[in-house]
């Protein structure tokens, strides 16, 4: 499956391993947020390290607009390379206003620490 999710250790964990269209991505996010174990304000760690290419600019924009509807949430993107990092930084700019706080990381432990409330 190109995108999977789980709720563990007080966080939502998403993993993308292929080019996931917006509707499929949104369905996965909505399923995770509708799960009985989800609690409002729970952070999200989205692992992009298996991606072979980054989503398009239009895809990033659609995801950013949707993310702004989710309410207060910290969302970390974990990327494998410079291209992914650049796309993640673009997403940060597009989501620079509350309620979503999005940051891009290369290390999953740094991402998890930030989502849990670290600087």
C-alpha positions in Angstrom: 0.0 0.0 0.0 1.4 3.4 -0.9 0.3 5.0 2.4 -0.3 3.4 5.8 -1.0 4.7 9.2 -1.1 3.6 12.8 -1.6 5.2 16.2 1.2 4.3 18.7 2.9 5.9 21.6 0.5 8.8 21.6 1.2 9.8 18.0 -0.2 9.3 14.5 2.4 7.6 12.3 1.9 7.9 8.5 4.2 6.2 6.0 4.2 6.9 2.3 6.1 4.5 0.1 4.9 5.6 -3.3 3.3 8.4 -5.2 0.1 8.9 -3.3 -2.6 11.0 -4.9 -4.3 13.6 -2.7 -7.6 11.7 -2.3 -5.8 8.6 -1.1 -3.6 10.6 1.3 -6.6 12.5 2.6 -8.5 9.2 3.1 -5.7 7.8 5.2 -5.4 11.0 7.3 -9.2 11.0 7.9 -9.2 7.3 8.9 -6.4 7.9 11.4 -8.1 11.0 12.9 -11.5 9.1 13.1 -9.9 6.1 14.9 -11.1 5.7 18.6 -7.4 5.9 19.8 -6.9 9.3 18.2 -7.1 12.3 20.6 -7.4 15.9 19.4 -4.0 17.6 19.3 -2.1 14.3 18.9 0.9 15.0 16.7 1.7 13.4 13.4 5.0 12.0 12.1 4.8 11.4 8.3 7.6 9.3 7.0 8.5 10.1 3.4 11.9 8.3 3.5 10.8 5.6 1.1 9.6 8.0 -1.6 11.4 7.9 -4.8 10.1 11.3 -5.9 8.4 14.2 -4.1 4.8 15.2 -4.6 4.1 17.9 -7.1 3.8 21.6 -6.1 0.0 21.3 -6.7 -0.2 18.2 -4.5 1.7 20.0 -1.7 -0.6 23.0 -2.0 -3.7 20.8 -1.8 -2.3 19.0 1.3 -1.4 22.2 3.0 -4.9 23.7 2.4 -6.5 20.5 3.8 -4.1 20.5 6.8 -5.3 24.0 7.7 -8.8 22.5 8.3 -7.6 19.9 10.9 -7.4 22.1 14.0 -4.4 22.5 16.2 -1.8 19.9 15.2 1.9 19.4 15.0 2.9 17.6 11.8 6.5 16.4 11.1 7.6 15.3 7.6 10.7 13.0 7.6 12.4 13.1 4.2 15.2 11.2 2.6 16.9 13.8 0.4 17.3 17.4 -0.7 14.4 17.3 -3.1 12.1 16.0 -0.3 13.5 18.6 2.1 12.8 21.3 -0.4 9.2 20.2 -0.9 8.7 19.9 2.8 10.0 23.4 3.3 7.5 24.6 0.7 4.8 22.9 2.7 6.0 24.6 5.8 5.6 28.0 4.1 2.1 27.1 2.9 1.1 26.1 6.4 2.8 28.9 8.2 -0.4 29.9 10.0 -2.1 28.1 12.9 -3.8 25.8 13.5 -1.2 23.4 11.8 2.4 23.6 12.7 4.5 21.7 10.1 8.2 21.1 10.1 10.6 19.0 7.9 13.2 16.7 9.3 15.8 14.2 8.0 16.0 12.3 11.3 12.9 10.5 12.6 13.9 10.9 16.3 14.2 14.6 15.9 10.8 14.7 14.2 9.2 12.7 17.0 10.8 14.9 19.7 9.5 18.1 18.0 6.0 16.6 17.5 5.9 15.8 21.2 6.5 19.5 22.0 10.2 20.0 21.7 11.8 22.9 19.9 
